[in-house]
Amino acid sequence: MGKNRGELLQGTLDMLILSRLAQGAMHGFGIAEHIQQVTEDTLRVEEGSLYPALHRLEAEGMITSEWGASLNNRRAKFYRLTPRGKKQMGLEVAKWQRLSAAINRVIEPA
């Protein structure tokens, strides 16, 4: 995440990764690119944050990976959501929605 772009709350990157993988398997660079594109450059996920998160999620059984070829025919590791990861994604999204609704109640004028 860029310094001027704001910091993600702890766990938010995991939720973003899991949410993207719920749409289908993707390699790491593609996940980062997708997040950047859909947030209109508001969020940028750096390699130093992305790959440790992917490895941790895989170690926790939330995602699996396999080697394949990217669109430009380069060797890439593709990540896929597991049933456990799908369940966790639902929990994380619900928690995020509760948190953001609570924050909005504080910052919006009555």
GUDODREN-220599 format. One record per atom (N, C-alpha, C, O): atom name; x, y, z. Coordinates in nm, 2 decimals. Each point is the difference from the previous one (the first is absolute). Layout:
> a,px,py,pz
> CA,X,Y,Z
...
# end
This chain:
> a,px,py,pz
> N,0.08,-0.12,0.00
> CA,-0.08,0.12,0.00
> C,0.09,0.12,0.00
> O,0.09,0.01,0.08
> N,-0.12,0.09,-0.17
> CA,0.07,0.12,0.00
> C,-0.03,0.08,0.12
> O,-0.11,0.00,0.06
> N,0.21,0.08,-0.02
> CA,-0.01,0.08,0.13
> C,-0.11,0.10,-0.01
> O,-0.08,0.02,0.09
> N,0.06,0.05,-0.21
> CA,-0.10,0.10,-0.02
> C,-0.14,-0.06,-0.03
> O,-0.10,0.07,0.00
> N,0.10,-0.20,-0.01
> CA,-0.13,-0.07,-0.04
> C,-0.07,-0.05,0.13
> O,-0.11,-0.05,-0.02
> N,0.17,0.07,0.13
> CA,-0.07,-0.05,0.12
> C,0.04,-0.14,0.04
> O,0.04,-0.08,-0.09
> N,-0.05,0.05,0.21
> CA,0.03,-0.14,0.05
> C,-0.12,-0.08,0.01
> O,-0.11,0.04,0.03
> N,0.12,-0.17,-0.07
> CA,-0.11,-0.09,0.02
> C,0.00,-0.05,0.14
> O,0.10,-0.02,0.07
> N,-0.22,0.01,-0.01
> CA,-0.02,-0.06,0.13
> C,0.05,-0.14,0.00
> O,-0.01,-0.07,-0.11
> N,0.06,0.02,0.22
> CA,0.05,-0.14,0.00
> C,-0.11,-0.09,-0.04
> O,-0.11,0.00,0.05
> N,0.15,-0.09,-0.14
> CA,-0.10,-0.10,-0.05
> C,-0.07,0.04,-0.12
> O,-0.06,-0.09,-0.07
> N,0.07,0.21,0.03
> CA,-0.08,0.05,-0.12
> C,0.06,-0.06,-0.13
> O,-0.07,-0.04,-0.09
> N,0.20,0.03,0.09
> CA,0.07,-0.06,-0.12
> C,-0.05,-0.14,-0.02
> O,-0.03,-0.04,-0.11
> N,0.02,-0.04,0.22
> CA,-0.04,-0.14,-0.01
> C,-0.15,0.00,-0.06
> O,-0.03,-0.08,-0.09
> N,-0.05,0.17,0.14
> CA,-0.14,0.00,-0.05
> C,0.00,0.04,-0.15
> O,-0.08,-0.06,-0.08
> N,0.16,0.15,0.04
> CA,0.00,0.04,-0.14
> C,0.05,-0.12,-0.09
> O,-0.05,-0.02,-0.11
> N,0.16,-0.05,0.15
> CA,0.05,-0.11,-0.07
> C,-0.11,-0.11,-0.01
> O,-0.03,-0.05,-0.11
> N,-0.03,0.01,0.22
> CA,-0.10,-0.10,0.00
> C,-0.12,0.04,-0.08
> O,-0.05,-0.09,-0.07
> N,0.01,0.21,0.07
> CA,-0.11,0.05,-0.08
> C,0.03,-0.01,-0.15
> O,-0.09,-0.04,-0.08
> N,0.21,0.07,0.04
> CA,0.04,-0.01,-0.14
> C,0.00,-0.14,-0.04
> O,-0.05,-0.04,-0.11
> N,0.11,-0.05,0.19
> CA,0.01,-0.14,-0.03
> C,-0.14,-0.07,0.00
> O,-0.01,-0.11,-0.07
> N,-0.09,0.17,0.13
> CA,-0.14,-0.06,-0.01
> C,-0.05,0.01,-0.14
> O,-0.09,-0.07,-0.03
> N,0.15,0.16,-0.05
> CA,-0.04,0.02,-0.14
> C,0.07,-0.10,-0.09
> O,-0.03,0.00,-0.12
> N,0.13,-0.07,0.17
> CA,0.07,-0.09,-0.08
> C,0.15,0.00,0.03
> O,0.05,0.10,0.06
> N,0.02,-0.20,-0.11
> CA,0.15,-0.01,0.03
> C,0.07,0.11,-0.07
> O,-0.04,0.05,-0.11
> N,0.15,0.00,0.17
> CA,0.08,0.10,-0.06
> C,0.14,0.00,0.06
> O,0.02,-0.05,0.11
> N,0.08,0.10,-0.19
> CA,0.13,0.01,0.05
> C,0.02,0.12,0.08
> O,-0.08,0.10,-0.01
> N,0.19,-0.09,0.09
> CA,0.02,0.11,0.09
> C,0.00,0.14,-0.06
> O,-0.07,0.09,0.04
> N,0.14,-0.08,-0.15
> CA,0.01,0.13,-0.07
> C,-0.14,0.04,-0.05
> O,-0.04,0.12,0.01
> N,-0.04,-0.21,-0.06
> CA,-0.14,0.03,-0.04
> C,-0.08,0.04,0.11
> O,-0.09,0.09,-0.02
> N,0.10,-0.14,0.14
> CA,-0.07,0.04,0.12
> C,0.03,0.14,0.03
> O,-0.09,0.08,0.02
> N,0.22,-0.04,-0.01
> CA,0.04,0.13,0.03
> C,-0.06,0.10,-0.11
> O,-0.04,0.11,0.04
> N,0.06,-0.15,-0.16
> CA,-0.05,0.09,-0.11
> C,-0.15,0.02,0.00
> O,-0.05,0.11,-0.02
> N,-0.03,-0.22,0.06
> CA,-0.14,0.01,0.01
> C,-0.04,0.10,0.11
> O,-0.09,0.08,-0.02
> N,0.15,-0.09,0.13
> CA,-0.03,0.08,0.12
> C,0.03,0.15,-0.04
> O,-0.08,0.09,0.03
> N,0.19,-0.07,-0.10
> CA,0.03,0.14,-0.04
> C,-0.10,0.05,-0.10
> O,-0.04,0.12,0.01
> N,0.00,-0.20,-0.11
> CA,-0.09,0.05,-0.10
> C,-0.14,0.02,0.06
> O,-0.06,0.11,-0.03
> N,0.01,-0.20,0.10
> CA,-0.14,0.02,0.05
> C,-0.01,0.11,0.10
> O,-0.11,0.06,0.02
> N,0.22,-0.03,0.05
> CA,-0.01,0.12,0.10
> C,0.05,0.13,-0.07
> O,0.02,0.10,0.07
> N,0.00,-0.11,-0.20
> CA,0.04,0.12,-0.07
> C,0.12,0.06,0.05
> O,0.01,0.12,0.03
> N,0.09,-0.20,0.00
> CA,0.14,0.03,0.05
> C,-0.01,0.05,0.14
> O,0.11,0.06,0.05
> N,-0.21,-0.07,0.02
> CA,-0.01,0.04,0.14
> C,0.08,-0.10,0.09
> O,0.07,0.04,0.09
> N,-0.07,-0.17,-0.13
> CA,0.07,-0.10,0.08
> C,0.10,-0.06,-0.10
> O,-0.03,-0.04,-0.11
> N,0.16,0.03,0.16
> CA,0.10,-0.07,-0.07
> C,0.07,-0.09,0.10
> O,0.04,0.03,0.11
> N,-0.04,-0.16,-0.15
> CA,0.05,-0.10,0.08
> C,0.14,-0.03,-0.05
> O,0.02,-0.05,-0.11
> N,0.08,0.07,0.19
> CA,0.14,-0.02,-0.03
> C,0.04,-0.15,0.02
> O,-0.06,-0.07,0.08
> N,0.15,0.03,-0.16
> CA,0.05,-0.14,0.01
> C,0.04,-0.04,0.14
> O,-0.03,-0.12,0.04
> N,0.09,0.21,0.03
> CA,0.04,-0.03,0.14
> C,-0.11,-0.03,0.09
> O,0.02,-0.05,0.11
> N,-0.14,0.10,-0.14
> CA,-0.12,-0.03,0.08
> C,-0.08,-0.12,-0.06
> O,-0.05,-0.08,0.08
> N,0.04,0.08,-0.21
> CA,-0.08,-0.10,-0.07
> C,0.05,-0.14,0.02
> O,-0.08,-0.09,0.05
> N,0.20,0.06,-0.08
> CA,0.05,-0.14,0.00
> C,0.01,-0.06,0.14
> O,-0.04,-0.12,0.02
> N,0.08,0.20,0.08
> CA,-0.01,-0.06,0.14
> C,-0.15,-0.03,0.04
> O,-0.02,-0.10,0.06
> N,-0.07,0.18,-0.10
> CA,-0.14,-0.02,0.03
> C,-0.05,-0.13,-0.08
> O,-0.07,-0.08,0.06
> N,0.11,0.06,-0.18
> CA,-0.04,-0.12,-0.08
> C,0.06,-0.12,0.07
> O,-0.07,-0.10,0.01
> N,0.20,0.10,0.03
> CA,0.06,-0.11,0.06
> C,-0.07,-0.04,0.13
> O,-0.02,-0.11,0.04
> N,-0.01,0.22,0.04
> CA,-0.07,-0.02,0.13
> C,-0.14,-0.06,-0.02
> O,-0.03,-0.10,0.07
> N,-0.04,0.15,-0.17
> CA,-0.14,-0.05,-0.02
> C,0.01,-0.15,-0.05
> O,-0.09,-0.08,0.03
> N,0.19,0.05,-0.11
> CA,0.02,-0.14,-0.04
> C,0.03,-0.09,0.12
> O,-0.05,-0.11,0.01
> N,0.14,0.16,0.07
> CA,0.04,-0.08,0.12
> C,-0.12,-0.02,0.09
> O,-0.01,-0.11,0.07
> N,-0.08,0.20,-0.06
> CA,-0.12,-0.01,0.08
> C,-0.12,-0.08,-0.07
> O,-0.10,-0.02,0.06
> N,0.13,-0.02,-0.18
> CA,-0.10,-0.08,-0.07
> C,-0.12,0.08,-0.06
> O,-0.10,-0.06,-0.04
> N,0.12,0.19,0.03
> CA,-0.10,0.08,-0.06
> C,0.01,0.00,-0.16
> O,-0.11,0.02,-0.06
> N,0.23,-0.04,0.01
> CA,0.02,-0.01,-0.14
> C,0.09,-0.11,-0.04
> O,0.07,-0.05,0.09
> N,-0.07,0.00,-0.21
> CA,0.09,-0.09,-0.05
> C,0.07,0.06,-0.12
> O,-0.05,0.10,-0.05
> N,0.16,-0.16,0.00
> CA,0.07,0.05,-0.11
> C,0.05,-0.11,-0.09
> O,0.02,-0.11,0.04
> N,0.00,0.15,-0.17
> CA,0.06,-0.09,-0.09
> C,0.06,0.08,-0.11
> O,-0.04,0.11,-0.03
> N,0.15,-0.17,-0.03
> CA,0.07,0.07,-0.10
> C,-0.07,-0.01,-0.14
> O,-0.06,-0.11,-0.03
> N,0.07,0.21,-0.04
> CA,-0.06,0.00,-0.14
> C,0.06,0.11,-0.08
> O,0.10,0.06,0.04
> N,-0.16,-0.03,-0.16
> CA,0.05,0.10,-0.09
> C,-0.10,0.12,0.01
> O,-0.12,-0.02,-0.01
> N,0.18,0.14,0.02
> CA,-0.08,0.12,-0.01
> C,-0.04,0.03,-0.14
> O,0.04,-0.07,-0.09
> N,-0.12,0.18,0.07
> CA,-0.04,0.04,-0.13
> C,0.11,0.03,-0.10
> O,-0.01,-0.03,-0.12
> N,0.12,0.08,0.18
> CA,0.12,0.02,-0.09
> C,0.10,-0.12,0.00
> O,0.11,0.02,-0.03
> N,-0.17,-0.13,0.06
> CA,0.07,-0.13,0.00
> C,0.13,-0.01,0.09
> O,0.09,-0.07,-0.03
> N,-0.10,0.14,0.14
> CA,0.10,-0.01,0.10
> C,-0.04,-0.09,0.11
> O,-0.12,-0.01,0.03
> N,0.21,-0.06,0.03
> CA,-0.03,-0.09,0.12
> C,-0.04,0.09,0.11
> O,0.06,0.10,0.04
> N,-0.18,-0.14,0.02
> CA,-0.05,0.08,0.11
> C,-0.08,-0.10,0.10
> O,-0.05,-0.10,-0.05
> N,0.05,0.14,0.17
> CA,-0.07,-0.08,0.10
> C,-0.14,0.06,0.01
> O,-0.02,0.12,0.03
> N,-0.08,-0.21,-0.05
> CA,-0.14,0.04,0.00
> C,-0.06,-0.04,0.14
> O,0.02,-0.11,0.04
> N,-0.09,0.20,0.02
> CA,-0.07,-0.02,0.13
> C,-0.14,-0.02,-0.02
> O,-0.07,0.06,-0.08
> N,0.01,-0.15,0.16
> CA,-0.14,-0.03,0.00
> C,-0.06,-0.01,0.14
> O,0.07,-0.04,0.09
> N,-0.19,0.09,-0.07
> CA,-0.06,0.00,0.13
> C,-0.05,-0.14,0.04
> O,-0.05,-0.08,-0.09
> N,0.07,0.04,0.21
> CA,-0.05,-0.13,0.05
> C,-0.13,0.03,0.07
> O,-0.04,0.11,0.02
> N,-0.04,-0.22,0.01
> CA,-0.12,0.02,0.07
> C,0.02,0.07,0.13
> O,-0.08,0.08,0.04
> N,0.19,-0.11,0.03
> CA,0.03,0.07,0.13
> C,0.02,0.15,-0.03
> O,-0.04,0.08,0.08
> N,0.11,-0.05,-0.19
> CA,0.03,0.14,-0.03
> C,-0.13,0.07,-0.04
> O,-0.02,0.12,0.03
> N,-0.07,-0.19,-0.09
> CA,-0.13,0.07,-0.04
> C,-0.08,0.03,0.12
> O,-0.06,0.11,0.01
> N,0.06,-0.20,0.09
> CA,-0.07,0.03,0.13
> C,0.06,0.11,0.07
> O,-0.06,0.09,0.05
> N,0.20,-0.08,-0.05
> CA,0.07,0.11,0.07
> C,-0.03,0.13,-0.07
> O,-0.01,0.10,0.07
> N,0.01,-0.10,-0.20
> CA,-0.03,0.12,-0.08
> C,-0.13,0.05,0.04
> O,-0.02,0.13,0.02
> N,-0.08,-0.21,0.00
> CA,-0.14,0.05,0.04
> C,0.01,0.06,0.13
> O,-0.07,0.10,0.03
> N,0.14,-0.16,0.07
> CA,0.01,0.06,0.13
> C,0.08,0.13,0.00
> O,-0.05,0.10,0.06
> N,0.15,-0.09,-0.14
> CA,0.08,0.12,-0.01
> C,-0.08,0.12,-0.06
> O,0.01,0.11,0.04
> N,-0.08,-0.15,-0.15
> CA,-0.09,0.10,-0.07
> C,-0.10,0.06,0.10
> O,-0.03,0.12,0.00
> N,-0.04,-0.21,0.07
> CA,-0.10,0.04,0.10
> C,0.06,0.09,0.11
> O,-0.06,0.10,0.03
> N,0.18,-0.14,0.02
> CA,0.06,0.08,0.10
> C,0.04,0.14,-0.06
> O,-0.02,0.10,0.07
> N,0.07,-0.10,-0.19
> CA,0.03,0.13,-0.07
> C,-0.12,0.09,-0.01
> O,0.00,0.12,0.02
> N,-0.11,-0.18,-0.07
> CA,-0.13,0.08,-0.02
> C,-0.05,0.05,0.14
> O,-0.04,0.12,0.00
> N,0.05,-0.19,0.11
> CA,-0.04,0.05,0.13
> C,0.09,0.11,0.04
> O,-0.04,0.11,0.05
> N,0.17,-0.12,-0.07
> CA,0.10,0.10,0.04
> C,-0.02,0.13,-0.08
> O,0.00,0.11,0.05
> N,-0.01,-0.13,-0.18
> CA,-0.02,0.12,-0.09
> C,-0.13,0.07,0.03
> O,-0.01,0.13,-0.01
> N,-0.10,-0.20,0.04
> CA,-0.12,0.06,0.03
> C,0.01,0.08,0.14
> O,-0.05,0.11,0.01
> N,0.12,-0.17,0.08
> CA,0.02,0.07,0.13
> C,0.08,0.13,-0.02
> O,-0.03,0.10,0.06
> N,0.14,-0.11,-0.14
> CA,0.08,0.12,-0.02
> C,-0.09,0.11,-0.07
> O,0.01,0.11,0.03
> N,-0.08,-0.15,-0.13
> CA,-0.09,0.09,-0.07
> C,-0.10,0.07,0.09
> O,-0.03,0.12,-0.01
> N,-0.02,-0.19,0.11
> CA,-0.09,0.06,0.10
> C,0.07,0.11,0.08
> O,-0.06,0.10,0.04
> N,0.19,-0.12,-0.02
> CA,0.08,0.10,0.08
> C,0.03,0.12,-0.08
> O,-0.01,0.11,0.05
> N,0.05,-0.13,-0.18
> CA,0.05,0.11,-0.08
> C,-0.11,0.08,-0.07
> O,0.03,0.11,-0.04
> N,-0.14,-0.17,0.01
> CA,-0.11,0.07,-0.07
> C,-0.08,0.09,0.10
> O,-0.03,-0.04,0.11
> N,0.00,0.16,-0.16
> CA,-0.08,0.09,0.08
> C,-0.14,-0.06,0.03
> O,-0.05,-0.07,-0.09
> N,0.00,0.09,0.21
> CA,-0.13,-0.05,0.04
> C,-0.11,0.06,-0.08
> O,-0.12,-0.03,0.02
# end
